[in-house]
Amino acid sequence: MNRNTTFNSPFLLGFEHLERLLERTAKSAADGYPPYNIEDAGGEKLRITLAVAGFSRDELSVTVEENQLVIKGKQVESKDKNFLHRGIAARQFQRAFVLAEGIDVTGAELENGLLSIDLARPKAESLVRNIDIKTKKNGGA
């Protein structure tokens, strides 16, 4: 049985990994927490800003795993508090962004409940390479 895929064209060779990335991205896009912005920071720079109010620096982690930027937050729940009303739950999250080849994470900063992550994208270079065409001799070994 053949599977109908997005990249099933015979002209798209070696793009199977993109389909897996799209599937993974679609799954993580359904979760809306924490809210975030992606902005053009000028030139070849981008900035992702996540609203992480209530999280300290020690409760957040920013990692790059393969071509994925992964931001995790885990609040430690205090056992010594006695709540009369609890409207702010200690929660955890994981938000992932797929990075294009060559994008570099240059830094992260937490200020006023906003986690900003700076990215640099290299300028696309046009590369033309000539391929030598060889001929085979007829009847020879």
C-alpha positions in Angstrom: 0.0 0.0 0.0 1.4 3.4 -1.0 1.2 6.3 1.4 0.1 9.6 0.0 2.6 12.1 1.1 3.1 15.8 0.6 6.5 15.3 -0.9 5.6 12.4 -3.3 6.8 14.2 -6.4 9.6 12.4 -8.2 11.4 15.8 -8.5 11.6 16.2 -4.7 14.4 13.7 -3.8 15.6 13.4 -0.3 13.0 15.7 1.3 11.4 13.0 3.5 12.9 14.6 6.6 10.9 17.8 5.8 7.7 15.9 6.0 8.6 14.5 9.4 9.5 18.1 10.5 6.1 19.4 9.3 4.2 16.6 11.1 6.2 17.4 14.3 5.5 21.1 14.0 1.8 20.6 13.4 1.6 18.6 16.7 3.4 21.3 18.7 1.4 24.2 17.1 -1.8 23.0 18.8 -0.5 23.9 22.3 -0.9 27.7 22.8 1.1 28.0 26.0 3.2 30.0 26.4 2.3 32.7 23.9 5.1 33.9 21.7 6.1 36.5 19.1 8.6 36.1 16.2 10.0 39.3 14.9 12.5 40.4 12.3 15.2 42.1 14.4 16.8 43.7 11.3 19.4 42.5 8.9 19.8 38.8 9.1 18.5 38.5 12.7 15.4 37.1 14.2 14.0 37.2 17.8 11.6 34.9 19.4 9.9 36.3 22.6 7.9 34.0 24.9 5.7 35.2 27.7 6.9 33.2 30.7 5.6 35.3 33.7 6.2 33.5 37.0 9.2 31.5 35.8 12.7 32.2 37.1 15.9 31.8 35.1 16.6 28.5 36.9 13.2 27.1 35.9 13.8 27.6 32.2 16.1 25.9 29.7 16.9 26.7 26.1 18.6 24.0 24.0 19.2 23.2 20.4 18.7 19.6 19.5 19.6 18.8 15.9 17.7 21.5 14.0 15.2 22.2 16.7 15.2 25.0 19.2 13.6 23.7 22.4 12.4 25.9 25.3 11.3 24.2 28.5 9.9 25.6 31.6 9.2 23.7 34.9 8.0 25.6 38.0 8.8 24.1 41.3 5.7 23.9 43.5 6.2 25.2 47.0 4.9 22.8 49.6 5.0 25.3 52.5 2.2 27.6 51.2 -1.4 27.2 52.3 -3.7 28.6 49.6 -7.2 30.0 50.3 -7.7 30.3 46.5 -5.4 28.9 43.8 -5.8 30.6 40.4 -2.2 30.5 39.4 -1.1 26.9 38.9 2.5 25.8 38.8 2.9 24.5 35.3 5.4 23.2 32.9 5.7 23.6 29.1 7.8 22.7 26.2 7.8 24.8 23.0 9.9 23.7 20.0 10.8 25.6 16.8 12.3 23.9 13.7 15.4 25.9 12.6 16.5 26.1 9.0 20.0 24.8 8.1 22.6 27.4 9.2 20.4 29.4 11.7 22.4 30.0 14.8 21.0 30.8 18.3 23.1 33.7 19.5 21.7 34.4 22.9 18.8 34.4 25.4 17.6 36.9 27.9 14.9 36.9 30.6 13.5 40.3 31.5 10.1 41.3 33.0 8.5 37.9 32.4 9.6 37.8 28.8 12.2 35.3 27.5 13.9 36.6 24.3 15.9 34.3 22.1 18.1 35.9 19.4 18.8 34.0 16.2 21.1 34.8 13.2 20.4 33.5 9.7 23.2 33.5 7.2 22.8 35.3 3.9 21.9 32.8 1.2 24.7 32.1 -1.1 24.2 31.2 -4.7 26.3 28.2 -5.6 26.8 26.9 -9.1 28.9 23.8 -9.6 29.8 22.3 -12.9 29.6 18.5 -13.1 32.1 16.8 -15.5 30.4 14.5 -17.9 32.4 11.4 -18.7 32.0 9.1 -21.7 32.3 5.3 -21.6 34.2 3.6 -24.4 32.2 1.1 -26.5 33.3 -2.5 -26.3 36.3 -1.8 -24.1 37.0 -3.1 -20.6 
